[in-house]
Amino acid sequence: MKNSNQNMTDIQKQNCTNRLNKIIGQTKGIQNMIDTDRSCSDILVQISAINNAIKSLGQEVLLNHMKNCMVEDIKKDNFDSIDEFMQLCRKFM
């Protein structure tokens, strides 16, 4: 799969970075919960929250890819971008 030359905007990068930092914080929180012998159910709730946060981040990146990379590729008559997007969707789902 080729990499498009288009990048995320600064706002999109910041949004993804903020989401990723939240995920990192949640992960550290789970480590602290394990270290302090919190209940398994509390830990599992936090794991679920991280899974949802990662899924949300992935959706944001996929949306940015559609709005930026794909649109530019299609404007340049590069329709391979559609096949690439379908492969990404299969991996993501």
C-alpha positions as CSV (number, residue, x, y, z in Angstrom):
1,M,0.0,0.0,0.0
2,K,1.4,3.4,-0.9
3,N,1.6,6.3,1.4
4,S,-0.1,9.5,0.2
5,N,1.9,12.7,0.3
6,Q,-0.9,14.5,2.0
7,N,-0.7,15.0,5.8
8,M,-3.1,15.8,8.5
9,T,-3.7,19.4,9.3
10,D,-2.2,20.8,12.5
11,I,-5.6,20.8,14.1
12,Q,-6.2,17.1,13.1
13,K,-2.7,16.2,14.4
14,Q,-3.4,18.0,17.7
15,N,-6.8,16.2,18.1
16,C,-5.1,12.8,17.5
17,T,-2.3,13.7,19.9
18,N,-4.8,14.7,22.6
19,R,-6.7,11.4,22.1
20,L,-3.4,9.4,22.2
21,N,-2.3,11.2,25.4
22,K,-5.6,10.3,27.0
23,I,-5.0,6.7,26.1
24,I,-1.5,6.7,27.5
25,G,-2.9,8.2,30.8
26,Q,-5.6,5.6,31.0
27,T,-3.0,2.9,30.4
28,K,-0.8,4.2,33.2
29,G,-3.9,4.4,35.4
30,I,-4.5,0.7,34.8
31,Q,-0.9,-0.1,35.8
32,N,-1.5,1.9,39.0
33,M,-4.8,0.0,39.6
34,I,-2.9,-3.3,39.3
35,D,-0.1,-2.1,41.6
36,T,-2.6,-1.0,44.2
37,D,-4.7,-4.2,44.0
38,R,-7.9,-2.6,42.7
39,S,-10.7,-5.0,41.8
40,C,-10.7,-6.9,38.6
41,S,-14.0,-5.3,37.6
42,D,-12.6,-1.8,38.0
43,I,-9.6,-2.7,35.9
44,L,-11.8,-4.3,33.2
45,V,-14.0,-1.1,33.1
46,Q,-10.8,0.9,32.4
47,I,-9.6,-1.6,29.7
48,S,-13.0,-1.2,28.0
49,A,-12.6,2.6,28.1
50,I,-9.2,2.3,26.5
51,N,-10.6,0.0,23.8
52,N,-13.2,2.6,23.0
53,A,-10.7,5.4,23.0
54,I,-8.4,3.5,20.6
55,K,-11.4,2.7,18.3
56,S,-12.4,6.4,18.4
57,L,-8.8,7.5,17.5
58,G,-8.8,5.0,14.6
59,Q,-12.1,6.4,13.3
60,E,-10.7,9.9,13.5
61,V,-7.5,8.9,11.5
62,L,-9.7,7.0,9.0
63,L,-11.9,10.0,8.5
64,N,-8.9,12.3,8.1
65,H,-7.6,9.9,5.5
66,M,-10.8,10.0,3.6
67,K,-11.1,13.8,3.7
68,N,-7.5,14.5,2.9
69,C,-5.6,11.8,1.2
70,M,-8.4,10.1,-0.7
71,V,-9.9,13.4,-2.0
72,E,-6.6,14.6,-3.2
73,D,-5.8,11.3,-4.9
74,I,-9.2,11.1,-6.6
75,K,-8.7,14.7,-7.8
76,K,-5.5,13.5,-9.5
77,D,-7.4,10.6,-11.1
78,N,-5.6,8.1,-8.7
79,F,-8.5,5.7,-8.0
80,D,-6.1,3.2,-6.4
81,S,-6.9,5.2,-3.3
82,I,-10.3,3.7,-3.1
83,D,-8.9,0.1,-3.1
84,E,-6.4,1.2,-0.4
85,F,-9.3,2.6,1.7
86,M,-11.2,-0.6,1.4
87,Q,-8.2,-2.5,2.6
88,L,-7.8,-0.1,5.5
89,C,-11.5,-0.5,6.4
90,R,-11.1,-4.3,6.5
91,K,-8.1,-4.1,8.8
92,F,-9.7,-1.5,11.0
93,M,-13.0,-3.5,11.4
